[in-house]
Amino acid sequence: MISLFSPVFYIEECLSGIEECLSKGWTGAGEKTAEFERIWGEYTGYNYTVFLNSATAGLELTFQSLKALLKWQDNDEIITTPLTFVSTNHAILSAGLKPVFADVNDTLCLDPRSILDRITDRTRAVVFVGLGGNIGDLEEISYICKDKGLKLIVDAAHMAGSKLKEKKLENLGHLADVFIYSFHATKVLATADSGMVCTHDEAVEKKVRQKAWMGMDKNRTPWSDDNTQRWYYDVTDIGGSYIGNDIMAAIALAQYRHLESDIQIRHKIALQYKQELEKCKKIQFVRIPKKCFSAQWLFQIIVPRRDMLMKYLEEKGIFAGLHYLDNTQYRQYSYARGTCPNAEYYSQHIVSLPLHIKLTDEDIKNVIKTILDFYK
């Protein structure tokens, strides 16, 4: 069987980091957590980073924190995409805000023109999802948000390793107010599950960090900057238990060392797919702008008879995927049904092909041949 995802874990390096935690007798948030926050901040170009137990926690805490800090009101509007995992839009609702769906373009990411059409006097922010690692038209959307005085939040769950191509590869830290990354077990940089909130705003970082640990006003671990009477603390906000831990951070640190080389392998696989599948005129491809260096978490094609193709692939021992159903088709978001025709179309025609570094040349040729045979 050829799986859609099959993450590689650098086991000896991961176990070495975990063993260090166990030997010290500390597996909660501590030295490893702080080290990974520092390294990821340097890598992404953000001044402040908060390591959490999932990207979903990061999304929820980001909206809650921005709402509190900026005095947003219940049902203030957040422009978002319908072509995403539902956690993106659930996080908006969980903060008492209203998701307003804009349409996507041929990058499968938000269309800047559709965003402009959705802005009202209740709009407070835009959420951009880098689907599959694609940066899409994020630069243009960043300019729109700055011009309109809107916050820009990037759901970067698929974007660990995505960059801008200029004279050299550049990080994305100047484009948005907050980036939220995922290190879920299937992602390009895989742990068991964890995430990271990145921002340049110290107030946002402090609020997210506070909410991530029960609303306490200080870090009480031995590795905090201020060890003075750390046993005294106040609780000034409502929070939960969303903090990351040193076990996950140890895995992340080991996996991070291989991130760039793993992405290069994914790019080679994607290139093989494209070069062979473009021979079939029935197959279309997602547009990846020339400036975009994608983390290539997904390789998606746009095809007729999508469901029949996926069934045929499975019969041949190949598991494909769907990323994602148009969220407006869900009952929870049905109020926006029919407002995003591009997203609805792509939702019915996209398929994600197997993409992971365990794929052999024979696997890749098998996937390609099976698809081409289907469309003969």
Buried (B, 14 or more C-beta within 10 A) or exposed (E): EBBBBEBEBBEEBBBEBBEBBBEEEBBEBBBBBBBBBEBBBEBBBBEBBBBBBBBBBBBBBBBBBBBBEEEBEEEBBBBBBBBBBBBBBBBBBBBBBBBBBBBBBBBBBBBBEBBBEBBEEBBBBBBBBBBBBBBBBBBBBBBBBEEEEBBBBBBBBBBBBBBBEEEEEBBBBEBBBBBBBBBBEBBBBBBEBBBBBBBBBEBBBBBBBBBBBBBBEBBBBEBBEEEEEEEEBEEEBEBBEBBBBBBBBBBBBBBBEBBEEBBEBBBEBBEBBEEBBEEBEBBBBBBBBEBBBBBBBBBBBBBEEBEEBBEBBEEBEBBBBBBBBBBBBEEEBEEBBEBBEBBBBBBBBBBBBBBBBEBEEEBBEBBBEBBBEBBE
